[in-house]
Amino acid sequence: MARPLRIEIPGGLYHVVSRGNGRLWLFTDDQSRSEFLRILGHYVVKYRIKVHVFVLMKTHYHLLVETELPNLSQFMSQFLREYAMYYNRRHKRRGSVFKSRYGAFIIQQDRYYQQVTRYIYHNPVQAGLVSDPRAYRWSSLYYLVDRGSDKLATWYDRQLSLSLLGGFAGLQALLGGDIEEPPVIYGQFIGDKTWADRLIESKRAQVNEEISGGLSMRRGSVRPAEIIGVIGRRYGISPLAIRQGQVREATLLAMHMLVRYTPLALREVAKLFNMKRYALAQRLHRFRVKELKTSQRLGQTMRVIEKELGVRNV
């Protein structure tokens, strides 16, 4: 059976949900939940995704995300793939971690944003994990109620959701409202049928069956040549010198920023530098842990480059 078509649009708002394969628990402990949030944060930056809501349960998770670019498929593919690799490696297993394909429902924002948000936040209550959704540790609501000391999701912008909910007063009213399961139209829209029909018709050319290779997404992202060019000017060397590794620090910085801020997959970045994917991953890990985190000068250099490129750092 063919996969259902998906509409991916700039500024699209989606309720995304995915479950573990079979009876598999996606999150066995706090370590796995922390790693999920770390990986999520990396790809949020890489693909310019805005996360409004997240809730991690035991066998599944919920996200409410906004796509600045039409790139939901690329974002989810890379993000879930990395978590699945971590999960299998940690538990010494093979095979699928997630049940089939994730569900993604595009939301009629002006009418159903609050209903979807309320529904997601009350999942832990309905599952009997807590009596008050604000008490659940693995939810973006935990960050909205001013628990600023937590460092696990530094990439989460709580003002984004609060602005649409009407601030803290609006959030309190939301949590006290009736919980209703959002209406799903055609298996992929949360909203009115008239709105869904209109969206399908107006975006027919942008219907994505996940075979586009991410071309439309790449057009709006930071180009690899931009990153290499800016780093080259900063260090006074040519792009070829960076790719050949003539100045070690510049080359490592370029590798790191290409993986972090462009839609290129790790294997594609490795190919640019004539390396194997695994070798690049090891090299970047050592660079991030031993140099980028410990050198104030290097950190300042990267912030200057990020500012020139117009990308955000978290």
Secondary structure, 3 states (H helix, E strand, C coil): CCCCCEECCCCEEEEEEEEECCCCCCCCCHHHHHHHHHHHHHHHHHCCEEEEEEEECCCEEEEEEEECCCCHHHHHHHHHHHHHHHHHHHHCCCCCCECCCCEEEEECHHHHHHHHHHHHHCHHHHCCCCCCHHHCCCECHHHHCCCCCCCCCCCCCHHHHHHHHCHHHHHHHHHCCCCCCCCEECCCEECCHHHHHHHHHHCHHHEECCCCCCHHHHHCCCCHHHHHHHHHHHHCCCHHHHHHCCCHHHHHHHHHHHHHHCCCCHHHHHHHCCCCHHHHHHHHHHHHHHHHCCCHHHHHHHHHHHHHHCCCCC
